[in-house]
Amino acid sequence: MGMPLELNTMIVTKGREKREEDNWFTLKKDGYRLYPLDIPLEVKKTIEGDLIGQAVVKKVEWTNGETNLMYQLLSLKSTN
């Protein structure tokens, strides 16, 4: 039996990101998702939404059908 896995090349927050400190954020996503580490990725609130900024994923952790993501925001394009 296979494990469903999604490969993501963009961080879509849907407003559920949590600021840890300074420019460090965590985000929980349903399902198992794989993100490239240490490569700048676009950050958007929704898939079709405007670009919020760029971030680098530093940690991806899979537990109980969820993906826990830690990323560092590198640049901010818009606050809305």
matplotlib code that plots the C-alpha trace (Angstrom):
import matplotlib.pyplot as plt

x = [0.0, 1.4, 1.6, -0.1, 2.6, 2.3, 5.4, 5.0, 7.1, 5.2, 4.1, 0.3, -0.5, -4.3, -3.7, -2.8, 0.9, 2.2, 5.1, 7.6, 10.2, 11.4, 11.1, 10.6, 7.2, 5.5, 2.7, 0.6, -0.8, -3.1, -1.6, 2.0, 3.8, 7.4, 9.1, 12.6, 14.9, 17.1, 15.7, 13.7, 10.0, 7.1, 4.7, 1.1, -2.1, -4.0, -2.9, -4.4, -3.6, -0.9, 2.7, 3.3, 7.1, 9.8, 10.9, 13.3, 12.0, 14.3, 12.4, 9.7, 8.2, 5.5, 3.3, -0.1, -1.2, 0.1, 3.1, 4.7, 6.7, 9.2, 10.4, 12.2, 10.7, 13.4, 11.4, 8.0, 6.1, 2.8, 1.3, -2.3]
y = [0.0, 3.4, 6.6, 9.7, 12.4, 15.8, 17.8, 21.5, 24.3, 27.1, 27.8, 28.5, 29.6, 30.2, 32.5, 29.6, 30.4, 31.0, 33.4, 31.9, 34.7, 37.5, 36.1, 32.4, 30.8, 27.4, 26.0, 22.8, 21.3, 18.3, 15.3, 14.4, 17.2, 17.5, 20.9, 21.6, 22.7, 25.8, 27.1, 30.3, 29.6, 31.9, 32.5, 33.1, 33.2, 31.3, 29.5, 32.1, 35.0, 37.7, 37.0, 37.8, 37.2, 34.6, 32.1, 29.2, 26.0, 24.8, 21.9, 19.5, 16.9, 14.3, 13.1, 11.6, 12.5, 16.1, 18.1, 20.5, 23.1, 25.6, 28.4, 31.7, 34.6, 36.3, 39.1, 40.6, 42.0, 42.9, 42.8, 42.2]
z = [0.0, -1.0, 1.0, -0.5, -0.9, -2.4, -3.7, -3.1, -4.7, -3.1, 0.5, 0.7, 4.3, 4.1, 7.1, 9.4, 9.8, 13.3, 14.0, 16.3, 16.5, 14.2, 10.6, 11.7, 11.1, 11.5, 9.5, 9.8, 6.7, 6.3, 4.6, 3.8, 1.8, 0.7, 0.3, -1.0, 1.8, 1.7, -1.6, -1.8, -2.4, -3.0, -0.1, -0.8, 1.3, -1.4, -4.5, -6.8, -4.4, -4.7, -3.7, 0.0, -0.1, -0.3, 2.3, 2.9, 4.4, 7.1, 8.6, 7.4, 9.8, 9.1, 12.0, 12.2, 8.6, 9.0, 7.7, 10.1, 8.3, 9.7, 7.4, 7.5, 5.7, 3.5, 1.9, 2.3, -0.7, 0.9, 4.4, 3.1]

ax = plt.figure().add_subplot(projection="3d")
ax.plot(x, y, z, "-o")
ax.set_aspect("equal")
plt.show()
